[in-house]
């Protein structure tokens, strides 16, 4: 299985080691929605504006390894 990796424009891994900006913990649900969108998992509008627990619950039910094969 191949899991997608977020990379910078020059191909380096998006990470603290490569000085990626920190995520804002005050926007955790928004961060999760952005990550899911990057993974091509489209979050419905009624979930997008929910809290972290709701987003995680929805994503856990929808996640499947076939998204990454």
Buried (B, 14 or more C-beta within 10 A) or exposed (E): EEEEEEEEEEEEEEEEEEEEEEEEEEEBBBBBBEBBEEBEBEBEEEBBEBEEEBBBEBBEEBEEEEEEE
